[in-house]
Amino acid sequence: MTDYYTPTMRLYIDRLADWEGYLRLRNGGTPDVDAEVGAYRTVLETTAQLAASLERRAREDWHLEAELTPDGGARPPAHIREAYQELCEAGLVSLTVSEAYGGAALPTLVNGMFMEMMSRADASLFTLVGLQNGAANDIERYASEELKQLWLPRFVSGEALGSMDLTEAKAGSDLGGITTRVTEQPDGTVRVDGTKIFITNGGADVHLVLARDGDSYDQSKGTTNGLSLVLVPWKLEDGRRNGVRVPRLEHKLGIHGSPTCEVLFENAVGYRLGAKGQGFRAMLDLMNNARLGVAEQSVGVASAAFHEARRYAGEREQFGQPVAKQPLVVAMLAKMAINVESARSLLYRTFALIDKNTAREAALRRGDLPADEAAKLQLALDHDLARVRLLTPLCKYYGTEICPDVTRDAMQIFGGIGYTMDADVAKLHADSLIMTIYEGTSEIQASFALREMGKGGLAGALAHLKDELGAISGDAKRAELAMLVGTLLGRIQQCAQVLFTDLPYALLRAKMIAEMVINAKCATELLHQVGADAARVDLAEAFIRRRVIESEALAKRIEQNPVGRLERDARILASYAAAD
Ligand SMILES: Cc1cc2nc3c(=O)[nH]c(=O)nc-3n(C[C@H](O)[C@H](O)[C@H](O)COP(=O)(O)OP(=O)(O)OC[C@H]3O[C@@H](n4cnc5c(N)ncnc54)[C@H](O)[C@@H]3O)c2cc1C
């Protein structure tokens, strides 16, 4: 088994992340960088060992389903409960919560690596720990001090798990359809009534529920105005049951160990997160966090499939030699590695930027900077928050799209046995197929990215990439590749001029422009990696040469038929309607 603490993770921890700058801004004063980074390494080494030890049982018990409990709740199967217990005993839950509430306050980048390892071992277990951390983060950011004191230490100890309750029968991608109602109470609490569906970990101790305010219910119906995010505990503090229960579980194609629940709220006691009317902002933070989480989950599953396929191809002999010697198999394996590493590069880049922003926010909150420095920092923060708003849907889109591609290639490399449940790769493929759907489908991510691009995000991203590529010098190969990526930036700009003149056409091509931008961003980050580790040049070159060609094809498709394309599709479909 390969080490879960991968060379790429080590590269970012040891060389690429600017820990000194991060810690100086976050903590003030002169940080003990060696001690802090040493602690990050210890967490990752411990996680790597623990995650690797969980892998075998996770695959053997993969088919075991989550179950309803006699108290009206739901729980994962035994192997996941036991694995979770091990994580709690090792202190490896809710790792980003602040020290003030007993947490480890780990940077997002380190937490992302932790999550990737969890997912590589067990994508179902990942859903529990991922949501737990996401819920804890949102509580820390938006809840009252009283609620934070009450809940965050329980999240850190592992006593409390969380869930994110948004989806309803008529509110999937469009959360404007939410009908769950929040009613104000004289004591400052609220009551929640309604039914949510597809809720991961619906038996959780703490539900973060998106619901519509009762006093503006009719006026706001059908829109995302008037929504509140409400913390609804499973049990009340006096030990009584709250009005929450799980009437049924879904039976799914994969992630069987992750409880996917219908959740009923009946006069359930709740507490607002954030002021009234700001629920959508708290929810967006929660969702964006979850989107990056699913991107990380995808990289974890894809990486598991790649390592399985690589091992098998080396062992399986046909025509008198391991199939790993066949050029077509080599090409498939290399493509898998390139897909995993490029998605990982985009994510790590995004996590590092989020950490920088968090550190800037902490510095501004401390208020010990001279006014002109604070103003500059605020400007840089606003600028980079906008960058993260574009990067987040791109990470979710790309990570989740490459995942089933990689797991399918892994099945192909396993041949016939890959299609049976004797091989782990079929299980990984089944798990991979949810990624492009939950936490916002690929179509929704591409449309969000398009919207951010239209609001100036594209111009900003291209300017940044241009600067970064321009700064690449020295090594001739790296400089040549940087030039090649530079040509791609020009093509993106040309396509944008065609796209942004017509919104329906832009929406039709949202995935294409997103892919072109992803290609440019990953290419630049892979070249950045080469600067720290020259041995990575082959992977970067393979990615760039392939993706520049593919991007040119996308550019031609965007440019060639902006007029009449939607109508042509409509005519194709209408011909079927006539035959029905
Ligand atoms: C296993 C599992 C776990 C889940 N966990 C949770 C959870 O913990 N919490 C929670 O709240 N929800 C959860 N969900 C729900 C999940 O987030 C939704 O299923 C998802 O957002 C899609 O919504 P939908 O199923 O209603 O699809 P729909 O919104 O009905 O979409 C149907 C199709 O139309 C496309 N579409 C819709 N609108 C647009 C548009 N504007 N532009 C382009 N295409 C569009 C979609 O991409 C999709 O292809 C989970 C779902 C599953 C299956």
The ligand as an SDF file (V2000), in Angstrom:
LIG
                    3D

 53 58  0  0  0  0  0  0  0  0999 V2000
  -26.6060   10.7300   -1.6130 C   0  0  0  0  0  0  0  0  0  0  0  0
  -27.1000   12.1350   -1.5260 C   0  0  0  0  0  0  0  0  0  0  0  0
  -26.7610   12.9130   -0.4340 C   0  0  0  0  0  0  0  0  0  0  0  0
  -27.2310   14.2250   -0.3280 C   0  0  0  0  0  0  0  0  0  0  0  0
  -26.9350   14.9590    0.7910 N   0  0  0  0  0  0  0  0  0  0  0  0
  -27.5510   16.1580    0.9740 C   0  0  0  0  0  0  0  0  0  0  0  0
  -27.4140   16.8640    2.2060 C   0  0  0  0  0  0  0  0  0  0  0  0
  -26.6920   16.4450    3.1130 O   0  0  0  0  0  0  0  0  0  0  0  0
  -28.0970   18.0270    2.3530 N   0  0  0  0  0  0  0  0  0  0  0  0
  -28.9040   18.5330    1.3870 C   0  0  0  0  0  0  0  0  0  0  0  0
  -29.4940   19.5690    1.5980 O   0  0  0  0  0  0  0  0  0  0  0  0
  -29.0400   17.8940    0.1950 N   0  0  0  0  0  0  0  0  0  0  0  0
  -28.3930   16.7270   -0.0290 C   0  0  0  0  0  0  0  0  0  0  0  0
  -28.5530   16.0530   -1.2080 N   0  0  0  0  0  0  0  0  0  0  0  0
  -29.3500   16.6470   -2.2750 C   0  0  0  0  0  0  0  0  0  0  0  0
  -28.5080   17.1470   -3.4320 C   0  0  0  0  0  0  0  0  0  0  0  0
  -27.7440   18.2590   -3.0490 O   0  0  0  0  0  0  0  0  0  0  0  0
  -29.4510   17.4260   -4.6150 C   0  0  0  0  0  0  0  0  0  0  0  0
  -29.9010   16.1720   -5.0850 O   0  0  0  0  0  0  0  0  0  0  0  0
  -28.7550   18.1970   -5.7280 C   0  0  0  0  0  0  0  0  0  0  0  0
  -28.4730   19.5100   -5.3250 O   0  0  0  0  0  0  0  0  0  0  0  0
  -29.5830   18.2600   -7.0110 C   0  0  0  0  0  0  0  0  0  0  0  0
  -30.9070   18.6000   -6.7570 O   0  0  0  0  0  0  0  0  0  0  0  0
  -32.0770   17.6800   -7.3760 P   0  0  0  0  0  0  0  0  0  0  0  0
  -31.7640   16.2780   -7.0500 O   0  0  0  0  0  0  0  0  0  0  0  0
  -33.3660   18.2150   -6.9230 O   0  0  0  0  0  0  0  0  0  0  0  0
  -31.9210   17.8710   -8.9280 O   0  0  0  0  0  0  0  0  0  0  0  0
  -32.6630   19.0000   -9.8120 P   0  0  0  0  0  0  0  0  0  0  0  0
  -32.4140   20.3350   -9.2310 O   0  0  0  0  0  0  0  0  0  0  0  0
  -34.0630   18.5880  -10.0430 O   0  0  0  0  0  0  0  0  0  0  0  0
  -31.8650   18.9050  -11.1730 O   0  0  0  0  0  0  0  0  0  0  0  0
  -32.1720   17.9590  -12.2100 C   0  0  0  0  0  0  0  0  0  0  0  0
  -31.2060   18.2050  -13.3820 C   0  0  0  0  0  0  0  0  0  0  0  0
  -31.4040   19.5260  -13.9010 O   0  0  0  0  0  0  0  0  0  0  0  0
  -30.1790   20.2400  -13.9040 C   0  0  0  0  0  0  0  0  0  0  0  0
  -30.4540   21.6480  -13.5640 N   0  0  0  0  0  0  0  0  0  0  0  0
  -31.2580   22.1470  -12.6110 C   0  0  0  0  0  0  0  0  0  0  0  0
  -31.2070   23.4890  -12.6100 N   0  0  0  0  0  0  0  0  0  0  0  0
  -30.3380   23.8550  -13.5580 C   0  0  0  0  0  0  0  0  0  0  0  0
  -29.8380   25.0990  -14.0490 C   0  0  0  0  0  0  0  0  0  0  0  0
  -30.2150   26.2580  -13.5290 N   0  0  0  0  0  0  0  0  0  0  0  0
  -28.9440   25.0800  -15.0520 N   0  0  0  0  0  0  0  0  0  0  0  0
  -28.5290   23.9300  -15.6030 C   0  0  0  0  0  0  0  0  0  0  0  0
  -28.9740   22.7190  -15.2040 N   0  0  0  0  0  0  0  0  0  0  0  0
  -29.8520   22.6840  -14.1940 C   0  0  0  0  0  0  0  0  0  0  0  0
  -29.3390   19.5800  -12.8210 C   0  0  0  0  0  0  0  0  0  0  0  0
  -27.9570   19.8050  -13.0280 O   0  0  0  0  0  0  0  0  0  0  0  0
  -29.7470   18.1170  -12.9820 C   0  0  0  0  0  0  0  0  0  0  0  0
  -28.9910   17.5630  -14.0330 O   0  0  0  0  0  0  0  0  0  0  0  0
  -28.0510   14.7560   -1.3540 C   0  0  0  0  0  0  0  0  0  0  0  0
  -28.3780   13.9780   -2.4600 C   0  0  0  0  0  0  0  0  0  0  0  0
  -27.9410   12.6800   -2.5420 C   0  0  0  0  0  0  0  0  0  0  0  0
  -28.3410   11.8480   -3.7320 C   0  0  0  0  0  0  0  0  0  0  0  0
  1  2  1  0
  2  3  1  0
  2 52  2  0
  3  4  2  0
  4  5  1  0
  4 50  1  0
  5  6  2  0
  6  7  1  0
  6 13  1  0
  7  8  2  0
  7  9  1  0
  9 10  1  0
 10 11  2  0
 10 12  1  0
 12 13  2  0
 13 14  1  0
 14 15  1  0
 14 50  1  0
 15 16  1  0
 16 17  1  0
 16 18  1  0
 18 19  1  0
 18 20  1  0
 20 21  1  0
 20 22  1  0
 22 23  1  0
 23 24  1  0
 24 25  2  0
 24 26  1  0
 24 27  1  0
 27 28  1  0
 28 29  2  0
 28 30  1  0
 28 31  1  0
 31 32  1  0
 32 33  1  0
 33 34  1  0
 33 48  1  0
 34 35  1  0
 35 36  1  0
 35 46  1  0
 36 37  1  0
 36 45  1  0
 37 38  2  0
 38 39  1  0
 39 40  1  0
 39 45  2  0
 40 41  1  0
 40 42  2  0
 42 43  1  0
 43 44  2  0
 44 45  1  0
 46 47  1  0
 46 48  1  0
 48 49  1  0
 50 51  2  0
 51 52  1  0
 52 53  1  0
M  END
$$$$
